[in-house]
Amino acid sequence: MNSRFLIALLLVIWLLVGCQTVPKVDVAAEKNAIALVLDNYVKSLENQDLELFSGNLAHDSSMINFEISGPPIVGWNDLEKFMQDRKAVVSDVTIEPRDTEINLAACGTAAWATSLWNLKATVDGEFEEYSVRCTWVLEKRQGMWLIVHFHKSMVVE
């Protein structure tokens, strides 16, 4: 038997068996769990609750996140410092999310979500209002959904 044919046959069998061993995913339940993470994310920003914020994010050193402005924030340690520094200049935060979409990868352990926000806050003593586009990437780790990346940008009208 031709070795290329044998390798191709084994690869096809492996793929077929691998696809059959993927557990059934309760899409609605997973999307509800992700929605709770996103709700907690918003609450943590509104209340400047670093503990709640921390509990919904992966603490990866390679994680890269983008806020509305400024350079990328690389790793959990830099993100934590950014959030602590932010508390000194930002207060009275309210976020009104809308058009939130949650998408689940077929494997059931990765997801991405998008949302539009009306964000109001006092920044350095001045009232500010922003239209913000948000994107998150989440991963299910040890049965918990965690944000592994986020990106926020202002809507320019």
BELBEL-V302389 format. One record per residue. N is the residue number from 0. RES is the residue in one letter. D_CENTER is the distance of its C-alpha to the mean C-alpha in Angstrom with 2 decimals. Layout:
N;RES;D_CENTER
N;RES;D_CENTER
This chain:
0;M;48.82
1;N;46.98
2;S;44.29
3;R;41.88
4;F;42.35
5;L;41.81
6;I;38.57
7;A;37.31
8;L;38.43
9;L;36.70
10;L;33.43
11;V;33.70
12;I;34.53
13;W;31.63
14;L;29.18
15;L;30.85
16;V;30.84
17;G;27.26
18;C;26.11
19;Q;28.22
20;T;26.78
21;V;23.19
22;P;22.98
23;K;22.80
24;V;19.44
25;D;19.60
26;V;17.19
27;A;17.77
28;A;17.22
29;E;13.93
30;K;12.68
31;N;14.19
32;A;12.50
33;I;8.97
34;A;10.53
35;L;11.76
36;V;8.59
37;L;7.68
38;D;11.41
39;N;11.54
40;Y;9.09
41;V;11.59
42;K;14.48
43;S;13.76
44;L;13.94
45;E;16.94
46;N;18.70
47;Q;17.76
48;D;17.19
49;L;16.03
50;E;16.57
51;L;14.27
52;F;11.56
53;S;12.34
54;G;12.36
55;N;8.72
56;L;7.67
57;A;9.32
58;H;12.43
59;D;12.90
60;S;15.49
61;S;14.45
62;M;10.87
63;I;11.18
64;N;9.55
65;F;11.35
66;E;12.58
67;I;15.01
68;S;17.73
69;G;18.83
70;P;18.28
71;P;15.15
72;I;14.15
73;V;14.63
74;G;13.99
75;W;13.43
76;N;17.01
77;D;16.80
78;L;13.67
79;E;15.59
80;K;18.68
81;F;17.13
82;M;16.08
83;Q;19.58
84;D;21.34
85;R;19.66
86;K;21.22
87;A;24.60
88;V;24.31
89;V;22.01
90;S;23.06
91;D;23.37
92;V;19.82
93;T;19.33
94;I;16.50
95;E;17.39
96;P;14.57
97;R;16.06
98;D;15.74
99;T;12.37
100;E;12.00
101;I;10.22
102;N;11.30
103;L;12.02
104;A;13.55
105;A;17.17
106;C;16.92
107;G;14.83
108;T;12.71
109;A;9.95
110;A;8.06
111;W;6.58
112;A;6.89
113;T;8.93
114;S;10.99
115;L;13.99
116;W;14.85
117;N;18.27
118;L;17.83
119;K;21.05
120;A;21.86
121;T;24.81
122;V;24.40
123;D;27.40
124;G;29.43
125;E;28.84
126;F;27.14
127;E;24.44
128;E;22.72
129;Y;20.03
130;S;18.68
131;V;15.08
132;R;12.91
133;C;9.13
134;T;6.74
135;W;3.04
136;V;3.79
137;L;4.48
138;E;8.07
139;K;10.88
140;R;13.03
141;Q;16.36
142;G;15.68
143;M;12.57
144;W;8.98
145;L;6.90
146;I;3.62
147;V;5.55
148;H;5.04
149;F;5.06
150;H;8.37
151;K;10.77
152;S;14.31
153;M;17.38
154;V;19.19
155;V;22.67
156;E;25.30
